[in-house]
Amino acid sequence: MADRVVTLEGTLETLLAEKKYGTLRDVFVTMNASDIAALFDEIEQDKLPRLFRLLPKELAAETFVEMDAQAQELLIQGFSDNELKEVVDELYVDDAADLVEEMPANVVKRILKQADPEMRKMINEILKYPEDSAGSIMTTEYVSLRPNMTVEEAFKRIRRTGIDKETIYTCYITTEDRKLIGFLSIRSLLLADENDVLQDIMEQNVIAVNTLEDQETVVQMFSKYNFIALPVVDAEGRLVGIVTIDDAMDVLEEEVTEDFEKMAGITPSDKPYLRTTVLETFWARTPWLMILMLSATFTSFIIGSFEDSLAAYMALSAFIPMLTGTGGNSGTQSATAIIRSISLREVEFSDLYRVVWKEIRVAVLCGVTLAVCNFAKMMLVDRLLFGNTAISPIVALVICLTLIFTVVCAKTVGCLLPMLADKGGLDPAVMASPFISTIVDALSLLIYFQIARIILHI
Amino acid sequence: MADRVVTLEGTLETLLAEKKYGTLRDVFVTMNASDIAALFDEIEQDKLPRLFRLLPKELAAETFVEMDAQAQELLIQGFSDNELKEVVDELYVDDAADLVEEMPANVVKRILKQADPEMRKMINEILKYPEDSAGSIMTTEYVSLRPNMTVEEAFKRIRRTGIDKETIYTCYITTEDRKLIGFLSIRSLLLADENDVLQDIMEQNVIAVNTLEDQETVVQMFSKYNFIALPVVDAEGRLVGIVTIDDAMDVLEEEVTEDFEKMAGITPSDKPYLRTTVLETFWARTPWLMILMLSATFTSFIIGSFEDSLAAYMALSAFIPMLTGTGGNSGTQSATAIIRSISLREVEFSDLYRVVWKEIRVAVLCGVTLAVCNFAKMMLVDRLLFGNTAISPIVALVICLTLIFTVVCAKTVGCLLPMLADKGGLDPAVMASPFISTIVDALSLLIYFQIARIILHI
């Protein structure tokens, strides 16, 4: 795929250099807007406006929507007012609202000036909703029908207005005062009799979200109910827009990326990796590293307070990274499993005891298995093979017992923290790997030295 | 949400105990199949069959599809052949194929026996494709039209056959020998003139996937092209099925869960967290922990070989967990950012130099910032405030220089490994946190002791 794009890009640049505009246009019309946009994002900036102008009007708008913000801004800067108007007129309202949100103020001014009053009103409507709310990702272009229409009248209305609607596959039935009372898929309309009245055949059990609902909930509703569009209503139950599934899918990918970032201790960003500057990446990553580094002060204290005993049993210090590492990894496994289950709504706070009890049993099995293998390895490899006599059976015992207790603690902390965070209204994803590791590091050292103290009498 | 479900569940059990079947049925028909299924998954097993039998036929099949495998099996065990046939007849082919894949052999036999021959043939068709391929997630129930049909004839055909098709929103145009040559959305059909001939108005630029294509690619195409259905063709370009967007969304969630699991060193599983047994969870988690624990042998060796010098400068050993921890966290950040970018196709192997160069610059900034803060903290807090005289400025210098080099190494390894893995045909996700941490642990110790050797002359 990547290779093909690169080649095509070269071909297009050659065609452009040779001014073969007709050929270029012929190539473009056979292509999908998303592919053209991907190509344009890669092409040299100064050639972009000339290539873009070759696209037929509708394809131009479709391509424009798919391009990245940087290229969009560049194009708008070069557009005449007329060209800008042509693109804006073809945009769906939700895409126009996204554009307005991403562009700098002077560009926004131009866009709003070129939009017709109706469009401008709808854009402002969407922009007034908080970021990441259902209202902010909806479109106001949907098909609404009246309950007393017949199927024939409904089709007339769809044919008349449908071309400008983002989806016509689900039609919503509203009363005079815009209250949402039912819906009909275009399939049921097609299969119904021409003279049927909508209120007799419509589905009355409408599932809708409130404008202020979090976009994550919207996505969950899509995957739960297998909808292709979800109606958005205001506090009075009036239909104000719909979210379509392609937008929900984009939100899903965005939310997943955010979860990955949070779980790695990175402040989430909207921009793709290669588009962020070094400084932006630096700022997104350093705060967490700093917090975690400073929290590691505890581990230094713990080791420091045990310094004399460590000096007596130097072999013990060689196994600190192995113990803290295994603890960290065990905790990360539990935390990740729980964080993902919470976000898929498979696990909720009422499952706390079941979860903890399961993790403890898994941890004991895991810990004992690891301990037995490690004991064998220390005796056979370290002691026999490499002749490291400092590793006596009793030292190996200390280390292996520590392994068991550390794994149990780590898995318990790993499942508890995300669940408590979720209950407390925090995002469970921040309780992931780096955070858990830092806590488990300190815990495993405390366990280690306590066990050493008891068994080795130091 | 959770609270409401719990309450409803109680109400239903009361109604069932009081044998108010009419009321129960009335409640169910106002509900969505997904909600009923969620409720049924929670209800006491012995009450399930009686409740299920209250559902009208179509709602019963829709609910059945949404239930989890355990409850499905339970229901089928209790079904008469007739009841089973009724449910199977209402299933879409892809859902029936999923069911057959998940049920034990004796249940599968009964299902296939009750399916009509046509359905059985289609199920077997889907089952022959490898797991996770486009063929395995497609449905064979789509609307296909001929190029010489008029719009009016097309609608007649859709009205006649559409009720059994999973989606009618995109119709595919095929030749006599089933070659896919174009498509038409129901919207364009509705807006077209009744006498238009399909081949004149159809979209010829069809994007399709091959039956053997990986399901992950299918999902990427959905999010790239904003389709609601994607045609699946065989090697000869013949249309054999379609994937609908709701199934693509399920695949997306499944793939994301797999990525999370791999990144935490867990062998991926299809089952939700609370459905896996303790032993299954144990087996999914222990192998990676074992590998990582045994690889940590290197860190013991490194520390062991530096034992004498450590005994001379005990303060140094107290900072080992902080250094390896910060290294691990830095590496995890880069690895996560890159793994996610690869899976979103934002970064590919040809970007290697750009990525590494960016990570190095970020790492230097990060490392220096952390080092400066840490130096100040060691001087002011550890030395001045707590009077820990072992932490001399020269020891602090060793630790802070190590921080800088460790962060740079960690971020370089963190971005390199996933990219190399991807290039080598491995899943980049396995190169995540636990794996990177283990490598970075050893690297940071080597750096630490080397710097200590040079500066402290030990």
Interface residues (C-beta under 8 A of the other chain):
Chain A: A2 T30 M31 N32 S34 A38 F155 I158 R159 G162 I163 I168 Y169 I186 R187 L190 L191 N205 I207 F222 S223 K224 Y225 N226 F227 I228 I245 D246 A248 M249 D250 L252 E253 V256 T257 F260 E261 M263 A264 G265 I266 P272 Y273 L274 V278 L279 T281 F282 R285 T286 W288 L289 M290 L292 M293 L294 A296 T297 T299 S300 F301 I303 G304 E307 L310 A311 M314 A315 S317 A318 F319 I320 P321 M322 T324 G325 T326 G328 N329 S330 T332 Q333 A335 T336 A337 I338 I339 R340 S341 L344 E346 V347 E348 S350 D351 R354 V355 K358 R361 V362 L365 C366 T369 L370 C373 N374 K377 V381 D382 N388 L403 V407 S433 P434 S437 T438 D441 L445
Chain B: A2 T30 M31 N32 S34 A38 F155 I158 R159 G162 I163 I168 Y169 I186 R187 L190 L191 N205 I207 F222 S223 K224 Y225 N226 F227 I228 I245 D246 A248 M249 D250 L252 E253 V256 T257 F260 E261 M263 A264 G265 I266 P272 Y273 L274 V278 L279 T281 F282 R285 T286 W288 L289 M290 L292 M293 L294 A296 T297 T299 S300 F301 I303 G304 E307 L310 A311 M314 A315 S317 A318 F319 I320 P321 M322 T324 G325 T326 G328 N329 S330 T332 Q333 A335 T336 A337 I338 I339 R340 S341 L344 E346 V347 E348 S350 D351 R354 V355 K358 R361 V362 L365 C366 T369 L370 C373 N374 K377 V381 D382 N388 L403 V407 S433 P434 S437 T438 D441 L445
